[in-house]
Amino acid sequence: MAISADVRHLFLGSAGIALITLPLWRWPSFSNSTTVALGYLIVVLLVAATSRLWVAVTTSIAAMLVPSR
């Protein structure tokens, strides 16, 4: 059974959000709100450019719900 492209893009978007979140939680002195927002924005824009609307919206909501430090 093959994984659909939408599910793959959703997984990659979630992984991108995690890859941005983990270092920023680990070293908060290297980040500010602008850096965090632009990092998430890049991930959401890449997902939006390569997948369907529902995948981009889900990725955007996931990025919005990540707790800040």
PQR file of N, CA, C, O and H, with PARSE charges and radii, in Angstrom:
ATOM      1  N   MET A   1       0.842  -1.181   0.000 -0.4000 1.5000
ATOM      2  CA  MET A   1       0.000   0.000   0.000 -0.0000 2.0000
ATOM      3  C   MET A   1       0.885   1.242   0.000  0.5500 1.7000
ATOM      4  O   MET A   1       1.740   1.396   0.873 -0.5500 1.4000
ATOM      5  N   ALA A   2       0.691   2.098  -0.942 -0.4000 1.5000
ATOM      6  CA  ALA A   2       1.495   3.314  -1.065 -0.0000 2.0000
ATOM      7  C   ALA A   2       0.893   4.446  -0.238  0.5500 1.7000
ATOM      8  O   ALA A   2      -0.325   4.580  -0.119 -0.5500 1.4000
ATOM      9  H   ALA A   2      -0.003   1.973  -1.651  0.4000 1.0000
ATOM     10  N   ILE A   3       1.772   5.242   0.320 -0.4000 1.5000
ATOM     11  CA  ILE A   3       1.336   6.413   1.078 -0.0000 2.0000
ATOM     12  C   ILE A   3       1.042   7.526   0.081  0.5500 1.7000
ATOM     13  O   ILE A   3       1.829   7.776  -0.832 -0.5500 1.4000
ATOM     14  H   ILE A   3       2.761   5.134   0.223  0.4000 1.0000
ATOM     15  N   SER A   4      -0.085   8.184   0.260 -0.4000 1.5000
ATOM     16  CA  SER A   4      -0.439   9.237  -0.685 -0.0000 2.0000
ATOM     17  C   SER A   4       0.499  10.433  -0.532  0.5500 1.7000
ATOM     18  O   SER A   4       1.146  10.604   0.501 -0.5500 1.4000
ATOM     19  H   SER A   4      -0.724   7.980   1.002  0.4000 1.0000
ATOM     20  N   ALA A   5       0.557  11.242  -1.562 -0.4000 1.5000
ATOM     21  CA  ALA A   5       1.438  12.415  -1.555 -0.0000 2.0000
ATOM     22  C   ALA A   5       1.000  13.418  -0.485  0.5500 1.7000
ATOM     23  O   ALA A   5       1.840  14.088   0.115 -0.5500 1.4000
ATOM     24  H   ALA A   5       0.032  11.102  -2.401  0.4000 1.0000
ATOM     25  N   ASP A   6      -0.300  13.523  -0.246 -0.4000 1.5000
ATOM     26  CA  ASP A   6      -0.784  14.460   0.772 -0.0000 2.0000
ATOM     27  C   ASP A   6      -0.303  14.067   2.167  0.5500 1.7000
ATOM     28  O   ASP A   6       0.129  14.918   2.945 -0.5500 1.4000
ATOM     29  H   ASP A   6      -0.983  12.978  -0.734  0.4000 1.0000
ATOM     30  N   VAL A   7      -0.378  12.797   2.471 -0.4000 1.5000
ATOM     31  CA  VAL A   7       0.070  12.331   3.787 -0.0000 2.0000
ATOM     32  C   VAL A   7       1.575  12.510   3.926  0.5500 1.7000
ATOM     33  O   VAL A   7       2.065  12.869   4.996 -0.5500 1.4000
ATOM     34  H   VAL A   7      -0.729  12.106   1.838  0.4000 1.0000
ATOM     35  N   ARG A   8       2.304  12.262   2.850 -0.4000 1.5000
ATOM     36  CA  ARG A   8       3.752  12.454   2.880 -0.0000 2.0000
ATOM     37  C   ARG A   8       4.102  13.920   3.096  0.5500 1.7000
ATOM     38  O   ARG A   8       5.007  14.222   3.873 -0.5500 1.4000
ATOM     39  H   ARG A   8       1.905  11.970   1.981  0.4000 1.0000
ATOM     40  N   HIS A   9       3.405  14.839   2.427 -0.4000 1.5000
ATOM     41  CA  HIS A   9       3.650  16.265   2.614 -0.0000 2.0000
ATOM     42  C   HIS A   9       3.271  16.714   4.024  0.5500 1.7000
ATOM     43  O   HIS A   9       3.949  17.555   4.614 -0.5500 1.4000
ATOM     44  H   HIS A   9       2.670  14.593   1.795  0.4000 1.0000
ATOM     45  N   LEU A  10       2.203  16.159   4.553 -0.4000 1.5000
ATOM     46  CA  LEU A  10       1.810  16.493   5.923 -0.0000 2.0000
ATOM     47  C   LEU A  10       2.863  16.025   6.919  0.5500 1.7000
ATOM     48  O   LEU A  10       3.199  16.746   7.859 -0.5500 1.4000
ATOM     49  H   LEU A  10       1.653  15.476   4.073  0.4000 1.0000
ATOM     50  N   PHE A  11       3.381  14.825   6.713 -0.4000 1.5000
ATOM     51  CA  PHE A  11       4.438  14.315   7.588 -0.0000 2.0000
ATOM     52  C   PHE A  11       5.698  15.169   7.483  0.5500 1.7000
ATOM     53  O   PHE A  11       6.306  15.505   8.499 -0.5500 1.4000
ATOM     54  H   PHE A  11       3.109  14.240   5.949  0.4000 1.0000
ATOM     55  N   LEU A  12       6.092  15.522   6.260 -0.4000 1.5000
ATOM     56  CA  LEU A  12       7.289  16.333   6.071 -0.0000 2.0000
ATOM     57  C   LEU A  12       7.114  17.737   6.652  0.5500 1.7000
ATOM     58  O   LEU A  12       8.063  18.308   7.191 -0.5500 1.4000
ATOM     59  H   LEU A  12       5.598  15.249   5.435  0.4000 1.0000
ATOM     60  N   GLY A  13       5.917  18.291   6.547 -0.4000 1.5000
ATOM     61  CA  GLY A  13       5.656  19.594   7.166 -0.0000 2.0000
ATOM     62  C   GLY A  13       5.746  19.522   8.676  0.5500 1.7000
ATOM     63  O   GLY A  13       6.298  20.421   9.311 -0.5500 1.4000
ATOM     64  H   GLY A  13       5.147  17.828   6.110  0.4000 1.0000
ATOM     65  N   SER A  14       5.206  18.458   9.258 -0.4000 1.5000
ATOM     66  CA  SER A  14       5.297  18.269  10.707 -0.0000 2.0000
ATOM     67  C   SER A  14       6.741  18.063  11.151  0.5500 1.7000
ATOM     68  O   SER A  14       7.161  18.564  12.194 -0.5500 1.4000
ATOM     69  H   SER A  14       4.757  17.728   8.742  0.4000 1.0000
ATOM     70  N   ALA A  15       7.487  17.325  10.352 -0.4000 1.5000
ATOM     71  CA  ALA A  15       8.900  17.120  10.670 -0.0000 2.0000
ATOM     72  C   ALA A  15       9.676  18.425  10.558  0.5500 1.7000
ATOM     73  O   ALA A  15      10.582  18.670  11.354 -0.5500 1.4000
ATOM     74  H   ALA A  15       7.146  16.917   9.505  0.4000 1.0000
ATOM     75  N   GLY A  16       9.341  19.262   9.589 -0.4000 1.5000
ATOM     76  CA  GLY A  16       9.988  20.559   9.460 -0.0000 2.0000
ATOM     77  C   GLY A  16       9.705  21.461  10.642  0.5500 1.7000
ATOM     78  O   GLY A  16      10.594  22.165  11.121 -0.5500 1.4000
ATOM     79  H   GLY A  16       8.605  19.063   8.942  0.4000 1.0000
ATOM     80  N   ILE A  17       8.478  21.441  11.110 -0.4000 1.5000
ATOM     81  CA  ILE A  17       8.130  22.227  12.299 -0.0000 2.0000
ATOM     82  C   ILE A  17       8.904  21.719  13.504  0.5500 1.7000
ATOM     83  O   ILE A  17       9.405  22.511  14.302 -0.5500 1.4000
ATOM     84  H   ILE A  17       7.756  20.869  10.721  0.4000 1.0000
ATOM     85  N   ALA A  18       9.004  20.410  13.638 -0.4000 1.5000
ATOM     86  CA  ALA A  18       9.764  19.838  14.756 -0.0000 2.0000
ATOM     87  C   ALA A  18      11.242  20.189  14.664  0.5500 1.7000
ATOM     88  O   ALA A  18      11.875  20.479  15.679 -0.5500 1.4000
ATOM     89  H   ALA A  18       8.597  19.766  12.990  0.4000 1.0000
ATOM     90  N   LEU A  19      11.799  20.165  13.450 -0.4000 1.5000
ATOM     91  CA  LEU A  19      13.215  20.490  13.288 -0.0000 2.0000
ATOM     92  C   LEU A  19      13.512  21.952  13.604  0.5500 1.7000
ATOM     93  O   LEU A  19      14.630  22.282  13.997 -0.5500 1.4000
ATOM     94  H   LEU A  19      11.285  19.929  12.626  0.4000 1.0000
ATOM     95  N   ILE A  20      12.553  22.805  13.442 -0.4000 1.5000
ATOM     96  CA  ILE A  20      12.741  24.204  13.831 -0.0000 2.0000
ATOM     97  C   ILE A  20      12.511  24.381  15.323  0.5500 1.7000
ATOM     98  O   ILE A  20      13.223  25.147  15.972 -0.5500 1.4000
ATOM     99  H   ILE A  20      11.644  22.537  13.123  0.4000 1.0000
ATOM    100  N   THR A  21      11.532  23.688  15.870 -0.4000 1.5000
ATOM    101  CA  THR A  21      11.161  23.865  17.272 -0.0000 2.0000
ATOM    102  C   THR A  21      12.216  23.332  18.234  0.5500 1.7000
ATOM    103  O   THR A  21      12.535  23.992  19.223 -0.5500 1.4000
ATOM    104  H   THR A  21      10.954  23.065  15.343  0.4000 1.0000
ATOM    105  N   LEU A  22      12.753  22.163  17.965 -0.4000 1.5000
ATOM    106  CA  LEU A  22      13.671  21.538  18.921 -0.0000 2.0000
ATOM    107  C   LEU A  22      14.917  22.367  19.227  0.5500 1.7000
ATOM    108  O   LEU A  22      15.231  22.553  20.402 -0.5500 1.4000
ATOM    109  H   LEU A  22      12.494  21.627  17.162  0.4000 1.0000
ATOM    110  N   PRO A  23      15.637  22.870  18.236 -0.5600 1.5000
ATOM    111  CA  PRO A  23      16.805  23.702  18.581  0.2800 2.0000
ATOM    112  C   PRO A  23      16.423  25.009  19.273  0.5500 1.7000
ATOM    113  O   PRO A  23      17.153  25.496  20.135 -0.5500 1.4000
ATOM    114  N   LEU A  24      15.285  25.571  18.895 -0.4000 1.5000
ATOM    115  CA  LEU A  24      14.879  26.826  19.524 -0.0000 2.0000
ATOM    116  C   LEU A  24      14.463  26.624  20.977  0.5500 1.7000
ATOM    117  O   LEU A  24      14.611  27.533  21.795 -0.5500 1.4000
ATOM    118  H   LEU A  24      14.691  25.175  18.194  0.4000 1.0000
ATOM    119  N   TRP A  25      13.946  25.449  21.305 -0.4000 1.5000
ATOM    120  CA  TRP A  25      13.644  25.144  22.704 -0.0000 2.0000
ATOM    121  C   TRP A  25      14.925  24.851  23.472  0.5500 1.7000
ATOM    122  O   TRP A  25      15.056  25.191  24.648 -0.5500 1.4000
ATOM    123  H   TRP A  25      13.826  24.711  20.641  0.4000 1.0000
ATOM    124  N   ARG A  26      15.856  24.220  22.792 -0.4000 1.5000
ATOM    125  CA  ARG A  26      17.109  23.836  23.445 -0.0000 2.0000
ATOM    126  C   ARG A  26      17.982  25.048  23.759  0.5500 1.7000
ATOM    127  O   ARG A  26      18.582  25.131  24.830 -0.5500 1.4000
ATOM    128  H   ARG A  26      15.750  23.943  21.837  0.4000 1.0000
ATOM    129  N   TRP A  27      18.047  25.985  22.814 -0.4000 1.5000
ATOM    130  CA  TRP A  27      18.864  27.189  22.973 -0.0000 2.0000
ATOM    131  C   TRP A  27      18.013  28.436  22.737  0.5500 1.7000
ATOM    132  O   TRP A  27      18.095  29.039  21.666 -0.5500 1.4000
ATOM    133  H   TRP A  27      17.559  25.917  21.944  0.4000 1.0000
ATOM    134  N   PRO A  28      17.205  28.831  23.707 -0.5600 1.5000
ATOM    135  CA  PRO A  28      16.302  29.977  23.501  0.2800 2.0000
ATOM    136  C   PRO A  28      17.033  31.313  23.383  0.5500 1.7000
ATOM    137  O   PRO A  28      16.454  32.284  22.896 -0.5500 1.4000
ATOM    138  N   SER A  29      18.280  31.382  23.815 -0.4000 1.5000
ATOM    139  CA  SER A  29      18.991  32.657  23.730 -0.0000 2.0000
ATOM    140  C   SER A  29      19.350  33.021  22.292  0.5500 1.7000
ATOM    141  O   SER A  29      19.673  34.177  22.020 -0.5500 1.4000
ATOM    142  H   SER A  29      18.751  30.593  24.210  0.4000 1.0000
ATOM    143  N   PHE A  30      19.301  32.069  21.368 -0.4000 1.5000
ATOM    144  CA  PHE A  30      19.629  32.329  19.966 -0.0000 2.0000
ATOM    145  C   PHE A  30      18.418  32.724  19.129  0.5500 1.7000
ATOM    146  O   PHE A  30      18.546  32.938  17.924 -0.5500 1.4000
ATOM    147  H   PHE A  30      19.038  31.130  21.589  0.4000 1.0000
ATOM    148  N   SER A  31      17.270  32.821  19.736 -0.4000 1.5000
ATOM    149  CA  SER A  31      16.078  33.096  18.945 -0.0000 2.0000
ATOM    150  C   SER A  31      15.266  34.234  19.552  0.5500 1.7000
ATOM    151  O   SER A  31      15.357  34.538  20.741 -0.5500 1.4000
ATOM    152  H   SER A  31      17.165  32.647  20.715  0.4000 1.0000
ATOM    153  N   ASN A  32      14.482  34.837  18.694 -0.4000 1.5000
ATOM    154  CA  ASN A  32      13.476  35.785  19.132 -0.0000 2.0000
ATOM    155  C   ASN A  32      12.193  35.476  18.371  0.5500 1.7000
ATOM    156  O   ASN A  32      12.162  34.547  17.565 -0.5500 1.4000
ATOM    157  H   ASN A  32      14.409  34.590  17.728  0.4000 1.0000
ATOM    158  N   SER A  33      11.151  36.232  18.613 -0.4000 1.5000
ATOM    159  CA  SER A  33       9.863  35.892  18.003 -0.0000 2.0000
ATOM    160  C   SER A  33       9.897  36.010  16.477  0.5500 1.7000
ATOM    161  O   SER A  33       9.202  35.261  15.791 -0.5500 1.4000
ATOM    162  H   SER A  33      11.176  36.988  19.268  0.4000 1.0000
ATOM    163  N   THR A  34      10.680  36.921  15.944 -0.4000 1.5000
ATOM    164  CA  THR A  34      10.775  37.066  14.496 -0.0000 2.0000
ATOM    165  C   THR A  34      11.450  35.859  13.858  0.5500 1.7000
ATOM    166  O   THR A  34      11.007  35.371  12.819 -0.5500 1.4000
ATOM    167  H   THR A  34      11.244  37.530  16.502  0.4000 1.0000
ATOM    168  N   THR A  35      12.507  35.384  14.472 -0.4000 1.5000
ATOM    169  CA  THR A  35      13.219  34.219  13.955 -0.0000 2.0000
ATOM    170  C   THR A  35      12.313  32.989  13.951  0.5500 1.7000
ATOM    171  O   THR A  35      12.278  32.233  12.980 -0.5500 1.4000
ATOM    172  H   THR A  35      12.867  35.780  15.317  0.4000 1.0000
ATOM    173  N   VAL A  36      11.599  32.804  15.022 -0.4000 1.5000
ATOM    174  CA  VAL A  36      10.696  31.651  15.123 -0.0000 2.0000
ATOM    175  C   VAL A  36       9.593  31.743  14.081  0.5500 1.7000
ATOM    176  O   VAL A  36       9.306  30.765  13.390 -0.5500 1.4000
ATOM    177  H   VAL A  36      11.627  33.418  15.811  0.4000 1.0000
ATOM    178  N   ALA A  37       8.973  32.913  13.964 -0.4000 1.5000
ATOM    179  CA  ALA A  37       7.875  33.086  13.011 -0.0000 2.0000
ATOM    180  C   ALA A  37       8.340  32.874  11.571  0.5500 1.7000
ATOM    181  O   ALA A  37       7.641  32.233  10.786 -0.5500 1.4000
ATOM    182  H   ALA A  37       9.206  33.707  14.525  0.4000 1.0000
ATOM    183  N   LEU A  38       9.496  33.400  11.222 -0.4000 1.5000
ATOM    184  CA  LEU A  38       9.988  33.222   9.853 -0.0000 2.0000
ATOM    185  C   LEU A  38      10.381  31.773   9.571  0.5500 1.7000
ATOM    186  O   LEU A  38      10.212  31.291   8.451 -0.5500 1.4000
ATOM    187  H   LEU A  38      10.063  33.921  11.859  0.4000 1.0000
ATOM    188  N   GLY A  39      10.896  31.092  10.563 -0.4000 1.5000
ATOM    189  CA  GLY A  39      11.214  29.677  10.379 -0.0000 2.0000
ATOM    190  C   GLY A  39       9.972  28.854  10.089  0.5500 1.7000
ATOM    191  O   GLY A  39       9.964  28.029   9.175 -0.5500 1.4000
ATOM    192  H   GLY A  39      11.034  31.484  11.473  0.4000 1.0000
ATOM    193  N   TYR A  40       8.921  29.079  10.870 -0.4000 1.5000
ATOM    194  CA  TYR A  40       7.664  28.364  10.632 -0.0000 2.0000
ATOM    195  C   TYR A  40       7.038  28.777   9.302  0.5500 1.7000
ATOM    196  O   TYR A  40       6.466  27.946   8.597 -0.5500 1.4000
ATOM    197  H   TYR A  40       8.927  29.748  11.613  0.4000 1.0000
ATOM    198  N   LEU A  41       7.147  30.057   8.962 -0.4000 1.5000
ATOM    199  CA  LEU A  41       6.578  30.542   7.715 -0.0000 2.0000
ATOM    200  C   LEU A  41       7.217  29.870   6.513  0.5500 1.7000
ATOM    201  O   LEU A  41       6.524  29.536   5.552 -0.5500 1.4000
ATOM    202  H   LEU A  41       7.611  30.732   9.535  0.4000 1.0000
ATOM    203  N   ILE A  42       8.512  29.671   6.551 -0.4000 1.5000
ATOM    204  CA  ILE A  42       9.197  29.005   5.441 -0.0000 2.0000
ATOM    205  C   ILE A  42       8.673  27.584   5.265  0.5500 1.7000
ATOM    206  O   ILE A  42       8.422  27.146   4.143 -0.5500 1.4000
ATOM    207  H   ILE A  42       9.074  29.943   7.332  0.4000 1.0000
ATOM    208  N   VAL A  43       8.509  26.868   6.369 -0.4000 1.5000
ATOM    209  CA  VAL A  43       7.986  25.497   6.286 -0.0000 2.0000
ATOM    210  C   VAL A  43       6.572  25.501   5.720  0.5500 1.7000
ATOM    211  O   VAL A  43       6.257  24.706   4.834 -0.5500 1.4000
ATOM    212  H   VAL A  43       8.713  27.224   7.281  0.4000 1.0000
ATOM    213  N   VAL A  44       5.726  26.379   6.217 -0.4000 1.5000
ATOM    214  CA  VAL A  44       4.335  26.427   5.752 -0.0000 2.0000
ATOM    215  C   VAL A  44       4.273  26.812   4.277  0.5500 1.7000
ATOM    216  O   VAL A  44       3.473  26.250   3.529 -0.5500 1.4000
ATOM    217  H   VAL A  44       5.981  27.025   6.937  0.4000 1.0000
ATOM    218  N   LEU A  45       5.100  27.754   3.851 -0.4000 1.5000
ATOM    219  CA  LEU A  45       5.088  28.149   2.444 -0.0000 2.0000
ATOM    220  C   LEU A  45       5.588  27.036   1.530  0.5500 1.7000
ATOM    221  O   LEU A  45       5.053  26.851   0.437 -0.5500 1.4000
ATOM    222  H   LEU A  45       5.750  28.210   4.459  0.4000 1.0000
ATOM    223  N   LEU A  46       6.600  26.298   1.958 -0.4000 1.5000
ATOM    224  CA  LEU A  46       7.069  25.167   1.151 -0.0000 2.0000
ATOM    225  C   LEU A  46       5.996  24.090   1.024  0.5500 1.7000
ATOM    226  O   LEU A  46       5.802  23.522  -0.051 -0.5500 1.4000
ATOM    227  H   LEU A  46       7.034  26.449   2.846  0.4000 1.0000
ATOM    228  N   VAL A  47       5.303  23.812   2.122 -0.4000 1.5000
ATOM    229  CA  VAL A  47       4.225  22.826   2.075 -0.0000 2.0000
ATOM    230  C   VAL A  47       3.086  23.335   1.199  0.5500 1.7000
ATOM    231  O   VAL A  47       2.520  22.574   0.415 -0.5500 1.4000
ATOM    232  H   VAL A  47       5.460  24.273   2.995  0.4000 1.0000
ATOM    233  N   ALA A  48       2.748  24.614   1.327 -0.4000 1.5000
ATOM    234  CA  ALA A  48       1.647  25.174   0.542 -0.0000 2.0000
ATOM    235  C   ALA A  48       1.961  25.186  -0.950  0.5500 1.7000
ATOM    236  O   ALA A  48       1.061  25.046  -1.779 -0.5500 1.4000
ATOM    237  H   ALA A  48       3.208  25.232   1.964  0.4000 1.0000
ATOM    238  N   ALA A  49       3.221  25.350  -1.285 -0.4000 1.5000
ATOM    239  CA  ALA A  49       3.598  25.391  -2.700 -0.0000 2.0000
ATOM    240  C   ALA A  49       3.618  24.015  -3.346  0.5500 1.7000
ATOM    241  O   ALA A  49       3.570  23.900  -4.571 -0.5500 1.4000
ATOM    242  H   ALA A  49       3.952  25.464  -0.612  0.4000 1.0000
ATOM    243  N   THR A  50       3.688  22.968  -2.526 -0.4000 1.5000
ATOM    244  CA  THR A  50       3.844  21.632  -3.096 -0.0000 2.0000
ATOM    245  C   THR A  50       2.690  20.680  -2.804  0.5500 1.7000
ATOM    246  O   THR A  50       2.734  19.521  -3.217 -0.5500 1.4000
ATOM    247  H   THR A  50       3.727  23.061  -1.531  0.4000 1.0000
ATOM    248  N   SER A  51       1.667  21.141  -2.106 -0.4000 1.5000
ATOM    249  CA  SER A  51       0.591  20.213  -1.755 -0.0000 2.0000
ATOM    250  C   SER A  51      -0.765  20.906  -1.818  0.5500 1.7000
ATOM    251  O   SER A  51      -0.876  22.056  -2.244 -0.5500 1.4000
ATOM    252  H   SER A  51       1.631  22.082  -1.771  0.4000 1.0000
ATOM    253  N   ARG A  52      -1.767  20.198  -1.395 -0.4000 1.5000
ATOM    254  CA  ARG A  52      -3.131  20.723  -1.424 -0.0000 2.0000
ATOM    255  C   ARG A  52      -3.369  21.685  -0.274  0.5500 1.7000
ATOM    256  O   ARG A  52      -2.576  21.776   0.663 -0.5500 1.4000
ATOM    257  H   ARG A  52      -1.678  19.264  -1.050  0.4000 1.0000
ATOM    258  N   LEU A  53      -4.488  22.405  -0.369 -0.4000 1.5000
ATOM    259  CA  LEU A  53      -4.808  23.439   0.612 -0.0000 2.0000
ATOM    260  C   LEU A  53      -4.971  22.867   2.011  0.5500 1.7000
ATOM    261  O   LEU A  53      -4.489  23.466   2.972 -0.5500 1.4000
ATOM    262  H   LEU A  53      -5.133  22.331  -1.130  0.4000 1.0000
ATOM    263  N   TRP A  54      -5.637  21.723   2.156 -0.4000 1.5000
ATOM    264  CA  TRP A  54      -5.892  21.200   3.494 -0.0000 2.0000
ATOM    265  C   TRP A  54      -4.592  20.807   4.188  0.5500 1.7000
ATOM    266  O   TRP A  54      -4.500  20.898   5.412 -0.5500 1.4000
ATOM    267  H   TRP A  54      -6.028  21.236   1.375  0.4000 1.0000
ATOM    268  N   VAL A  55      -3.600  20.377   3.442 -0.4000 1.5000
ATOM    269  CA  VAL A  55      -2.310  20.022   4.026 -0.0000 2.0000
ATOM    270  C   VAL A  55      -1.602  21.285   4.514  0.5500 1.7000
ATOM    271  O   VAL A  55      -1.024  21.296   5.601 -0.5500 1.4000
ATOM    272  H   VAL A  55      -3.675  20.302   2.448  0.4000 1.0000
ATOM    273  N   ALA A  56      -1.649  22.342   3.715 -0.4000 1.5000
ATOM    274  CA  ALA A  56      -1.019  23.601   4.108 -0.0000 2.0000
ATOM    275  C   ALA A  56      -1.708  24.216   5.322  0.5500 1.7000
ATOM    276  O   ALA A  56      -1.039  24.735   6.216 -0.5500 1.4000
ATOM    277  H   ALA A  56      -2.119  22.333   2.832  0.4000 1.0000
ATOM    278  N   VAL A  57      -3.025  24.163   5.361 -0.4000 1.5000
ATOM    279  CA  VAL A  57      -3.764  24.718   6.498 -0.0000 2.0000
ATOM    280  C   VAL A  57      -3.475  23.909   7.756  0.5500 1.7000
ATOM    281  O   VAL A  57      -3.295  24.485   8.829 -0.5500 1.4000
ATOM    282  H   VAL A  57      -3.568  23.741   4.634  0.4000 1.0000
ATOM    283  N   THR A  58      -3.428  22.604   7.645 -0.4000 1.5000
ATOM    284  CA  THR A  58      -3.117  21.758   8.796 -0.0000 2.0000
ATOM    285  C   THR A  58      -1.709  22.022   9.308  0.5500 1.7000
ATOM    286  O   THR A  58      -1.491  22.079  10.519 -0.5500 1.4000
ATOM    287  H   THR A  58      -3.575  22.136   6.774  0.4000 1.0000
ATOM    288  N   THR A  59      -0.759  22.181   8.409 -0.4000 1.5000
ATOM    289  CA  THR A  59       0.610  22.502   8.803 -0.0000 2.0000
ATOM    290  C   THR A  59       0.676  23.864   9.473  0.5500 1.7000
ATOM    291  O   THR A  59       1.394  24.039  10.458 -0.5500 1.4000
ATOM    292  H   THR A  59      -0.936  22.135   7.426  0.4000 1.0000
ATOM    293  N   SER A  60      -0.067  24.829   8.947 -0.4000 1.5000
ATOM    294  CA  SER A  60      -0.090  26.168   9.529 -0.0000 2.0000
ATOM    295  C   SER A  60      -0.695  26.148  10.942  0.5500 1.7000
ATOM    296  O   SER A  60      -0.188  26.809  11.848 -0.5500 1.4000
ATOM    297  H   SER A  60      -0.650  24.687   8.147  0.4000 1.0000
ATOM    298  N   ILE A  61      -1.753  25.406  11.116 -0.4000 1.5000
ATOM    299  CA  ILE A  61      -2.364  25.303  12.452 -0.0000 2.0000
ATOM    300  C   ILE A  61      -1.433  24.600  13.419  0.5500 1.7000
ATOM    301  O   ILE A  61      -1.347  24.988  14.584 -0.5500 1.4000
ATOM    302  H   ILE A  61      -2.165  24.869  10.380  0.4000 1.0000
ATOM    303  N   ALA A  62      -0.737  23.577  12.959 -0.4000 1.5000
ATOM    304  CA  ALA A  62       0.228  22.879  13.822 -0.0000 2.0000
ATOM    305  C   ALA A  62       1.339  23.815  14.241  0.5500 1.7000
ATOM    306  O   ALA A  62       1.754  23.797  15.400 -0.5500 1.4000
ATOM    307  H   ALA A  62      -0.807  23.262  12.013  0.4000 1.0000
ATOM    308  N   ALA A  63       1.833  24.639  13.320 -0.4000 1.5000
ATOM    309  CA  ALA A  63       2.888  25.595  13.661 -0.0000 2.0000
ATOM    310  C   ALA A  63       2.375  26.641  14.647  0.5500 1.7000
ATOM    311  O   ALA A  63       3.110  27.085  15.529 -0.5500 1.4000
ATOM    312  H   ALA A  63       1.496  24.654  12.379  0.4000 1.0000
ATOM    313  N   MET A  64       1.119  27.030  14.493 -0.4000 1.5000
ATOM    314  CA  MET A  64       0.545  28.015  15.397 -0.0000 2.0000
ATOM    315  C   MET A  64       0.363  27.456  16.805  0.5500 1.7000
ATOM    316  O   MET A  64       0.474  28.200  17.781 -0.5500 1.4000
ATOM    317  H   MET A  64       0.522  26.670  13.776  0.4000 1.0000
ATOM    318  N   LEU A  65       0.087  26.172  16.925 -0.4000 1.5000
ATOM    319  CA  LEU A  65      -0.194  25.573  18.226 -0.0000 2.0000
ATOM    320  C   LEU A  65       1.048  25.118  18.990  0.5500 1.7000
ATOM    321  O   LEU A  65       0.943  24.690  20.139 -0.5500 1.4000
ATOM    322  H   LEU A  65      -0.004  25.569  16.133  0.4000 1.0000
ATOM    323  N   VAL A  66       2.218  25.205  18.364 -0.4000 1.5000
ATOM    324  CA  VAL A  66       3.446  24.824  19.065 -0.0000 2.0000
ATOM    325  C   VAL A  66       3.646  25.782  20.233  0.5500 1.7000
ATOM    326  O   VAL A  66       3.649  26.997  20.036 -0.5500 1.4000
ATOM    327  H   VAL A  66       2.304  25.552  17.430  0.4000 1.0000
ATOM    328  N   PRO A  67       3.812  25.261  21.440 -0.5600 1.5000
ATOM    329  CA  PRO A  67       3.960  26.157  22.591  0.2800 2.0000
ATOM    330  C   PRO A  67       5.265  26.941  22.504  0.5500 1.7000
ATOM    331  O   PRO A  67       6.309  26.404  22.134 -0.5500 1.4000
ATOM    332  N   SER A  68       5.181  28.207  22.850 -0.4000 1.5000
ATOM    333  CA  SER A  68       6.386  29.035  22.841 -0.0000 2.0000
ATOM    334  C   SER A  68       7.019  29.024  24.224  0.5500 1.7000
ATOM    335  O   SER A  68       6.384  28.672  25.219 -0.5500 1.4000
ATOM    336  H   SER A  68       4.333  28.643  23.150  0.4000 1.0000
ATOM    337  N   ARG A  69       8.235  29.402  24.258 -0.4000 1.5000
ATOM    338  CA  ARG A  69       8.960  29.372  25.512 -0.0000 2.0000
ATOM    339  C   ARG A  69       8.872  30.663  26.238  0.5500 1.7000
ATOM    340  O   ARG A  69       9.437  30.801  27.324 -0.5500 1.4000
ATOM    341  H   ARG A  69       8.751  29.688  23.450  0.4000 1.0000
TER
END
